[in-house]
Amino acid sequence: MLGKDFIDSYQKYQAIALVGVQDWADRLSFAHSTVILIICTAIVSAKTYILKPLACHVPTVPTGSNFKDYMASYCWVHGTVPIGINETIPEDETSWDALSAERKMAYYQWVPFVLGLQTILFYVPHVIWQNVTFNRLGTDLTAIISKAMDALKTTAPEKREQKIANVAERLELLLFAHRDYRRGKMAAVGRQVSDTCGLLLASKRLGTWTVFSYLCIKLLYLANAIGQLYLMKEFLGYSESMTGFMIQLTQSLIQGSDWRESLYFPRVAFCSVKLRHLGQSDNRFLGMCALAVNMLNEKIYIFLWYWTMLVAICTGVSIITWFLRLTIRRRKTRIIRKYLKLGPEPEPSESEKELDADTLDPDDPRTVDRFIKEFLRLDGVFIVHMLNLNAGDIVTGEVIRLLWKAWLTKYAGRRDFSYDPWWQYSYPPTEDSQEKLELTEKPEA
């Protein structure tokens, strides 16, 4: 019963927390990776600071009842020296100091802090993206996506239609607010460049700001995943290449062996303590320490290495997928046509009946392409995909049909929503070539 309640609570949390302007690869980074790292940090921290991370055995113990505890604390603070099973222990102080300078390991004291840093790094791109979608676009895209998700879960028909209409209205205002009213050859050239390679431009007026920002965040997710692979390699003190580190890690898993022989996560290590005596020579004591915490560290970092590699691969695949979604014209037209045909055909209003009959046909690729180019643009197509990823095809189709109807009745006949090609402009402009902007009156509802 308790387990079922926990699962239900977790599923409810997922439904609330993971709804937003992000895809499955983003959730792997900022949500699932963060939760995994928090759990790993808690486990290692408990073993390090609550339980005993290591225990030391000293063959020759000086007088005093707490020397073993002191030596365990000393070895934990100053680090230990791993020595292989087939290797000999140095017999003199000079040899020991040389071996200690080469092999001393003190990273495991910092494992909880490094895991905490990795948690923050996985979440930072999401915080930046939330700030962009809330403060830089003039509206809260996450709230719009959440409203669409609420409409999906609503069973009452009237409330459902009201929420979908609210989503469509807010998207219409957003798309209408970011219009490009400039005229002239340079403005036309800018629109042509945006239509050709809009992913490389960041402009609200050209309808590419949201897409450009999202792809930058995607690249930040990818850079974070790759950077964390290097961070783990350097933190563990591996001096070879990333490929060599991956090969050695894979071989240890296939062979079923641990890293005791490679000395990265030794179960047993040695530590030397020098005790000073007043008026006498110093005494050195050698302790053999069992590092129980390294059993956890080894399993955690093996898992994190492959998990982070999976996140990096998924993020790369997601970037390519978004690039194809937003650059291939036929693909964009086909997706919008699919959503326009999902719902029942609505009765045309009086203002729609006055328009050209061809304009009313959502099955005409040229008309849909005009709808995308003049009204949705790249940012609108991107938001449509996000609606589909979060709320599904049905809700997305209903929202698109409302936007289509709004475009036909309010904007399709407006002169400022259509532009001449750049080659039809003369420069410098003459009186004959100067555009006269004639806005059609808004039809009465």
N, C-alpha and C positions, 0 to 999 in steps of 0.2 A: 504493500500500500504506500509506504513511504517512498519507495523507488518510483512508483507510477506518478506520485505527486511531484517528485523532483523532475522527471522527464517532461511532464506537462508544463511545469514552470519554466524549464529551459526552452521548450518549444515556443511558449508565449513570449519569452524574452527575445528569442531569435526573430520572431515575426515583427516585433516592435523595433528592435535595435538595428536590424539589417535592412530595413526598407530605406531606400535613399537613392541618390544619383550615383550609383556604382554598380559594377557587374560582379560576376562570380570571382574573377581573379582579384579584384580589389578586396573582396571580403576575405579571401585567403590571406591577404597581407594584414589588413588592419583589424580584422575581427578574430579569425581562427588562430593566426600566428600569435596575436597578442594574448589570447586566452592560454594557449599552450605555453608561452614563455612565462606568464604569470604563475602557472602551476609549477613549472620547473624551478622558478625562482623561489617559490614558497617551500618546495621540498628541500632544495639545497640549503636555503637559509635555516630551516629547522634543523637539518643535520649539522650545520656548521656552528650555529650560535646557541642552540638549545641542547642537542645531544653532543656526544664526543666525536669530533671529526677524525681524530687519530689517537693511537695509544702506543707508547714507546716502552721497549724492554732494554734495560741496561744490565749487562752481565756483572759489572763491578759497580756497586752503589756506595757512594761516600756516606758518612754519617749524616743523619737527618731523616726525618720521617716523610718529608714532602718533596724529595728530590725528583722522583718520577713525574709528579705533577708539574714541577718546575720545568723539567726537561721537555715534557709534552708541549707545554705552553711556548717554550723557547723555540722548539723545532717548528711549531705551527707559525710563529711570527717570522722567523728567519729563513724558513724553507728547508727542504730536505734534498738529499743527493741520491738519485736512483742508481743502483749498481746491479748489473745483470747477474743471473744465477751462475754463469760460468766465468764471471770476472772476479778478480782478487781485490780485496779491500786494501787501500794504501796503508803502508806500515809507518810512514813518517809524516810529520806535519807538512812538509813542503809538497809532497805528492798529494796529500789530502786537499790542501788549498788549491792546487792546480786543477784537480778533478772537480772540486766544488765550484770554482770559477767557470768551468766549462758546462757543468750539468745542473747546477742548483736550480730547483724548481720552486717557485713561490706564487705561481698563478692561481692555485686553487683557493687561496684566501680571497681572491677577487672575483671568483666565479659568480656569487650572487649579485654583485654590483654590475658585472658585465652583462649578465642575463637581464637585469633591470634596464640597462642602457639599450640593449637590443629590443626590448619591449617598447621603449619610447620611440626608437628609430622606426619600427614597423608602424607606429600609429601617427607619426608626424605628417606624412603625406595626406592622410585622411583629414587631419585638422586643417591643413592648408586648403584642401579642396572644399571643405565645409565653409571656410571663410570666403572663398571665391564665390561659391554658389549663393551665399546669403548676402554678402556685402557688395559685391562687384556687379551683380546682374540686375539689381533693382527689385528683386523678388526672391523668395525662398523656394528654390526648386525642390528641396527635400520635402517641404510642406505640401507642394503640389503632388509629388509622387505619393506621399502618405495619404492624401485625400483620395487619390485614385485607388489605393489599396483598401481604404475604408469602403469605397463604393463596391469593390469586389466582394467584400464580406457582408455587405448589407443585403438583407433579404426583402425588405419592404420596397416595392417597385417605385413609389413616389420619392422616398428618401434616396434611393439609388440614382434615379434620374436627376434629382436635385444636385447630388454630389458630383455626378459626371458633368452636368452643365456648369457647375462651379469650376471644375478643373479646366474645361474647355474655355470658359470665360477668362480665367487667369492666364492661360497660355496665349489666348488671343491678344490680351493687353500687353503681355510680354513681347510677343512677336511684332505687334504694331508699334510699340514704343521704340524699338531699335530699328527704325527705318533709315534709309539713305535718301534724303531729299535733294542731294546735290545734282546739278546739271552741268554739262560741259564735257569736253573731250577727256580731261584728266580723270574726272569721276567715272566716266564710262570705261576708261582703261582699267581703273581700279576694280570695277565690278567684273570686267572680263578676266582679270588676273585672279580675283576671288573665285570666279566660277571655274577656272582651270585648276588652280592649286590653292584652294581656300584653307587647307589644313596648315599651310605655312604662314598664314596671316592671322593677326589678332585684331579684330575690329568689330565693335558692336554694330556699327552702321551697315557693315557688309554681312552681318549674321554669322561670323566665324569665331567670336570671342570665346564662347562656351566650349566649342570643340577644341580650339587651340589650347585653352587652359587645361582641359581634361587630358589631352594627349601629353602635355607637359607633366601633369601629375602621374600619368602612366609611366613615363620615362623615369620619374622620380621613384616610383615603386620598384621599377626594374633596377635602377642604380642602387637602391637600398638593399635589395636582395643580393646582388652581386657583391656589393661592399661588405655585407655581413659575412659572406663566405670568406673573403679576405681577412676580415676581422677575426673570425674564429681560427683561421690558419695562423695568423700572426700571434694571437693571444696564446695559443698552445705552443708557440715557439718552433713551428715547423719551418725550416729554412729552405726547403725545396720549393718547386713550383706548385701551383694549384692542382695541376693534373697529377703530379706525383703524390700529392696528399690524398686525392680522391682514389687513386689506384691502390695505395697502401690501405686506406680505409676499407675499400671494397674487398680486397684480398683477406683482410682480417675477419670480415663478416662471412665470406664464403668458406674459409677454412675453419670457422668456429672458434678462433682464438681471440684472446684479448690483446691489449696493447702493452702487456707487461714486458715483452721482449723489446718492443720499440721504445720503451721508457717514456711514453707520453702520459699515460695514466698508470703509474706504478702502484701496485697494491702494497708493496713493501719498499721502504727507502731508509736511508741512513742519515744520521745527524750527529754532529760533533759539538760538544759543549766544553768550553774552557773555563775552569774555575780558578780564580785568583786567591792567593793566600798572602797575608801580610808577612813580609820578610822571607817568603819561601818561593820556590819556583811554581809556575802554574801547572795545574793538572788538566789533562784533556780526557773526556769521557765520550765514548762512542755508543750511541743508542740505535737500535733497530726499531723503526716505527711502522705500524700497520695503518695505512691510509684508507680507512673504510669509506670516506667521502668520495674517493676516486672511483669507486664502483658506480656511484650515482653519476659522477661527472662524465665518465666514459659513455654510459648508455645515453645520457642526455645529449651530449655533443654528437654522437653518432646519429641519433635521430634528428637533431636540429640541422645537421649538415645536409642530409638527404631531403628533409622538409624544406629548407631554404632553397635548395636546388630545384625542387618541384615548384615552389612559388615563383622562382625566376623564370622557369620554362613556361608556366601558365601565364605569367604576365607578358612574356614575349609573344605567345600565341594570341593573347587578347589584343595586344597592340596591332598585330597584323590583321586580325579580324575587324577591328574598328576602322583601320585604314581602308580595307576593302569595302566595308559597309558605306563609308562616307565619300568615296572617290569614284566608284563605278556608277555612272548615271543610270544605266538600265536597272541596276540592282535597287537603287533608291526608288525609281519609278515603280518597279514591280512590288516593292514592299508597301508603298502607299496605296497602290491600286488594290492590293490584297485586303488592307484594312477598310478601304472604302466599300468593298463588296461583302464584308462580313455581316453587316446588319441589314435589316429590311430597307427597301427603297422608300424614303420619306416623300410625302406629297410636296411638290414645289410650291413655294409661296408666290404671291402676286408679283413681287419684284423679280423672282427667279424666272417667271414665265415671260417677262419682258426681255430677257437675255437671249442670246443666240442658242439655238437648240443644241449645237455641238458643244457649247460651253458646259451644258448640264450633264454631259456624259462622263461619268468617272471612269469608264472603261477605255477612254481614248488616251493613249500614252502621251500625246502632245499636250492635252489639257492638263493631265496630272503633272507633267514636267513643268508646265507653266505655273501650276499651283505650288510646286516645290521651289521653283526659281524665284517667284515673286513674293510668296507669302512665308513658306516654312523656312527655306534656305538651309544651310548646313546645321545651324543651331536647332532649328525646328525638327529636322530629321533625327538629330542626335537625341532630342527629348522624346521623340516618338519611340525610339529604340529603348530608352530607359523606362518609359511607361510599360512597354511590352515585357521587359525583364522583371519588373516588379509587380505589375497588376495583371499581366496576361493579355492574350489576343482580343478577348471580347471587349473588355473595358477600353483598351487602346483603340479598337475599331470604332466604338461609339464616340470617343473623344475626337477622332480624326474626322468622322462624318459631321460632327458639329462645327469643327474648324473649317471643313470644306463648305458647309452651308454659309458660315459667316463670311468666307472669302467671296462666294458668289454674290451674296446680297449686299455686301458693304464695300468690297475692295476691288473686285474683278474689273469693274468698269471705270475705275479711277485712273486719271492720267498719270498721277504720281506713283502708281504701282507698276508702271511699265516704262521701259527705257529703250531708247534707240541704240543700235550698235555704235561702238566708238568711232568706226570709220565714216559714219554719217555726220559727225561733228566737224566743223571747220575750225581752224585755230590760226590766228586769233578769231574769236567769234564775230560774225557780221550781223547786221540787223536782220537779214533774211534767214540766217541760220539760227537766230536766237529762239529758243523754245518758249512758247507761251503755255504756261501751266494752267490747264483748265480742269478744275476738279468737278467731278459730277456730284450733284447733290445727293445726299444720303437718302435713299428711298424710305418712305414712311413704312413703319411696321404694319 
